[in-house]
Amino acid sequence: MSIFHGMNTSGSALTANRFKMDVVSSNIANADTTRAELNEDGEWEPYRRKLVSQEPKDSSFNSFLQKSMKQTNTPGNGVRIQSVVEDQSPFEQVYNPSHPDANEEGYVEMPNVDPLKEMLDLMSTTRAYEANVTALNASKGMLMKSLEIGK
């Protein structure tokens, strides 16, 4: 383990959290987008909420072996983005006969984005980002103090 291990771990978490904040912001920005992409039938579909999945950076056989043997004294190596998937929950049906995308009954399919959930997700991701900045600054401070030992 190098002396920069803590900084690298915090850096990977900062990158992953920043990406997650961008995806959540995109969800919020498209909460009212009724024409996001064309489906197989040539009809417009509303925007689908996107979800970010993260995983440990070190997903090697050795790390799984150490966990199964209960030898978890080895530190982690940070996180990375595993995938960005679309939420397959159904679209919300809103009655608005004057909307250009309304069907024959006057209902419009709206995106499956709940702004309240997105704001909670954004707040928790922001808090995680701030916590990793604090950990990064603590690591940096310890390294700077260790350089002053030789003076």
C-alpha positions as CSV (number, residue, x, y, z in Angstrom):
1,M,0.0,0.0,0.0
2,S,1.4,3.4,-1.0
3,I,1.3,6.6,1.0
4,F,-1.1,8.0,-1.6
5,H,-3.6,5.1,-1.2
6,G,-6.1,7.2,0.9
7,M,-5.9,10.1,-1.7
8,N,-6.5,7.7,-4.6
9,T,-9.5,6.1,-2.8
10,S,-11.0,9.5,-2.1
11,G,-10.3,10.6,-5.6
12,S,-12.1,7.7,-7.1
13,A,-15.1,8.4,-4.8
14,L,-15.1,12.1,-5.8
15,T,-15.2,11.1,-9.5
16,A,-18.0,8.6,-9.0
17,N,-20.0,11.1,-6.9
18,R,-19.6,13.9,-9.4
19,F,-20.8,11.6,-12.2
20,K,-23.8,10.6,-10.1
21,M,-24.6,14.3,-9.5
22,D,-24.5,14.9,-13.2
23,V,-26.9,12.1,-13.9
24,V,-29.3,13.2,-11.1
25,S,-29.2,16.8,-12.5
26,S,-30.0,15.5,-15.9
27,N,-33.0,13.6,-14.4
28,I,-34.3,16.8,-12.8
29,A,-33.8,18.8,-16.0
30,N,-35.8,16.3,-18.0
31,A,-38.6,15.8,-15.5
32,D,-41.1,17.3,-18.0
33,T,-39.6,16.1,-21.3
34,T,-42.3,14.1,-23.2
35,R,-40.3,13.6,-26.4
36,A,-36.9,12.1,-25.4
37,E,-36.4,9.2,-27.9
38,L,-38.2,7.3,-30.7
39,N,-39.3,3.7,-29.9
40,E,-39.5,0.8,-32.3
41,D,-42.9,1.9,-33.6
42,G,-41.6,5.3,-34.6
43,E,-43.5,7.1,-31.7
44,W,-41.9,9.4,-29.2
45,E,-41.4,8.2,-25.6
46,P,-40.9,10.4,-22.5
47,Y,-37.6,10.7,-20.8
48,R,-36.7,7.7,-18.6
49,R,-35.1,8.2,-15.3
50,K,-31.5,7.1,-15.2
51,L,-29.9,5.3,-12.3
52,V,-26.2,5.0,-11.5
53,S,-24.7,1.8,-10.2
54,Q,-21.4,1.8,-8.4
55,E,-19.0,-1.1,-7.5
56,P,-15.7,-1.5,-5.7
57,K,-12.7,-0.8,-8.0
58,D,-11.0,-4.0,-6.9
59,S,-13.3,-6.8,-7.9
60,S,-10.6,-9.4,-8.4
61,F,-10.7,-13.0,-7.3
62,N,-8.2,-12.3,-4.6
63,S,-10.4,-9.6,-2.9
64,F,-13.4,-12.0,-2.9
65,L,-11.2,-14.8,-1.5
66,Q,-10.0,-12.5,1.3
67,K,-13.5,-11.5,2.2
68,S,-14.7,-15.1,2.2
69,M,-11.9,-16.1,4.5
70,K,-12.8,-13.2,6.8
71,Q,-9.4,-11.6,6.3
72,T,-10.6,-8.1,5.7
73,N,-7.6,-6.3,6.9
74,T,-6.7,-5.2,3.4
75,P,-8.0,-1.7,2.5
76,G,-10.3,-1.1,-0.4
77,N,-9.2,0.6,-3.6
78,G,-12.1,3.0,-4.1
79,V,-15.2,2.8,-6.3
80,R,-16.0,3.1,-9.9
81,I,-19.2,3.4,-12.0
82,Q,-20.5,0.0,-13.0
83,S,-23.3,1.1,-15.2
84,V,-26.0,3.7,-15.9
85,V,-29.4,2.0,-16.4
86,E,-32.8,3.3,-17.2
87,D,-35.6,3.0,-14.7
88,Q,-38.2,0.7,-16.2
89,S,-41.1,1.9,-14.0
90,P,-44.2,3.0,-15.9
91,F,-44.7,6.5,-17.1
92,E,-47.1,8.7,-15.2
93,Q,-50.4,9.4,-17.0
94,V,-51.6,13.0,-16.7
95,Y,-54.9,14.3,-18.1
96,N,-54.2,17.3,-20.3
97,P,-56.2,17.2,-23.6
98,S,-54.6,20.4,-24.8
99,H,-51.0,19.0,-24.8
100,P,-49.6,18.2,-28.2
101,D,-48.6,14.7,-27.1
102,A,-52.0,13.8,-25.6
103,N,-53.5,10.5,-26.8
104,E,-57.2,10.0,-27.9
105,E,-58.4,10.0,-24.3
106,G,-56.5,13.2,-23.5
107,Y,-53.8,11.6,-21.4
108,V,-50.1,12.5,-21.7
109,E,-47.3,10.1,-20.7
110,M,-45.0,12.0,-18.5
111,P,-41.4,10.9,-17.4
112,N,-41.0,8.6,-14.5
113,V,-38.9,11.2,-12.7
114,D,-40.0,12.1,-9.2
115,P,-38.3,15.5,-8.4
116,L,-38.5,14.8,-4.6
117,K,-36.6,11.5,-5.0
118,E,-34.1,13.2,-7.2
119,M,-33.5,16.0,-4.8
120,L,-33.0,13.5,-1.9
121,D,-30.5,11.6,-4.1
122,L,-28.7,14.8,-5.0
123,M,-28.5,15.9,-1.4
124,S,-27.1,12.5,-0.2
125,T,-24.6,12.4,-3.1
126,T,-23.5,16.0,-2.3
127,R,-22.9,15.0,1.3
128,A,-20.9,12.0,0.2
129,Y,-18.9,14.2,-2.1
130,E,-18.2,16.7,0.8
131,A,-17.2,13.8,3.1
132,N,-14.7,12.6,0.6
133,V,-13.3,16.1,0.2
134,T,-12.8,16.2,3.9
135,A,-11.0,12.8,3.9
136,L,-8.8,14.0,1.0
137,N,-7.9,17.1,2.9
138,A,-7.1,15.1,6.0
139,S,-4.8,12.8,4.0
140,K,-3.1,15.7,2.4
141,G,-2.6,17.3,5.9
142,M,-1.1,14.2,7.3
143,L,1.3,13.9,4.3
144,M,2.3,17.5,4.7
145,K,3.0,17.0,8.5
146,S,5.0,13.9,7.8
147,L,7.2,16.0,5.4
148,E,7.9,18.5,8.3
149,I,9.2,15.8,10.6
150,G,12.7,15.9,9.0
151,K,13.1,19.7,9.6
